[in-house]
Amino acid sequence: MKKFDGLLFVTDLDGTLLKNDNTVSKENIDAIEYFKSEGGRFTFITGRLPIASRRALNLVKPNAPCGCINGGSVFDHEKNEILRSVNLSRDALELVEYVDKNLPDMGIEVNAHDKIYFCKKSVATEKHRMSENHPDLTAHYYDVKDPIAKILFAHEDGKLIEKLMEVLEKHPKAKDFEFVRSATEYYEILPKGINKGRAVLTIADLLGIDPTKTIAAGDNDNDAPMLSMAGLGVAVSNASDAAKNAANYITVSNEENAIAKIIEDLESGKISI
């Protein structure tokens, strides 16, 4: 029996596995390869679409399906196939229209499962589009015909995002959806019951792994559900308060090879599952 047989390790990308310059350190890559060689299953769960996760797939080469769209889909990268996905009700567009009327400067993106429509641009939406190399696909949100995976609001002013949260809370249909702040400048509408924690359980189920034998690492509010649902939740030291409060353990920062440190501490027995 190998050291990490029966374990599933899932990590967030930005701010956790990735350094601030969007690279993966050699220390993390070597540790991931070692974890896999000793029987562990390794993957990531991200807010990105499957198509925007290609670079990370090429860097870390997971040996398990990955979670995308903050848990809205589970993707088999080897078969290039979405295994499970949940669509957002088109009723969410009523909330989008409500935001558009009340906060006209807010950037609006409608995310299908394989593309993003940039319905109303801001500095933050342009930064997002360019950082993930999405085509400049535009449409009014009511004109999007594809099944919707999530809605993303984006603005470089964090205070405006906080105002957005207050505005959405007042909408009578808010109770029908999940909301998550995935970055300082992003706020998202997801299908009810969808989050990264659900994706951990889905991937474990697909692999036949006991959910108590799962490890999750993350840094942001949208990572909190997977940190609390995993058998062992680990927040990086640069994590948000919500992520830290959901975790069992706090490790080093994303700039200090956090994934390698977690694997090292698992092997030494400093942390256990």
SULVENFEN-V82152 format. One record per helix or strand of 2 or more residues. SS is the DSSP state (alpha for helix, beta for strand). FROM is the first residue (numbers start at 1). TO is the last residue. If there is no record, write none. Layout:
ss=SS from=FROM to=TO
ss=SS from=FROM to=TO
This chain:
ss=beta from=8 to=11
ss=alpha from=13 to=17
ss=alpha from=26 to=37
ss=beta from=41 to=45
ss=alpha from=50 to=60
ss=beta from=66 to=68
ss=alpha from=69 to=71
ss=beta from=73 to=76
ss=beta from=81 to=85
ss=alpha from=92 to=102
ss=beta from=107 to=112
ss=beta from=116 to=120
ss=alpha from=123 to=131
ss=alpha from=141 to=143
ss=beta from=148 to=154
ss=alpha from=158 to=169
ss=alpha from=174 to=176
ss=beta from=177 to=183
ss=beta from=186 to=191
ss=alpha from=196 to=207
ss=alpha from=211 to=213
ss=beta from=214 to=218
ss=alpha from=221 to=229
ss=beta from=232 to=235
ss=alpha from=241 to=246
ss=beta from=249 to=250
ss=alpha from=254 to=256
ss=alpha from=258 to=268
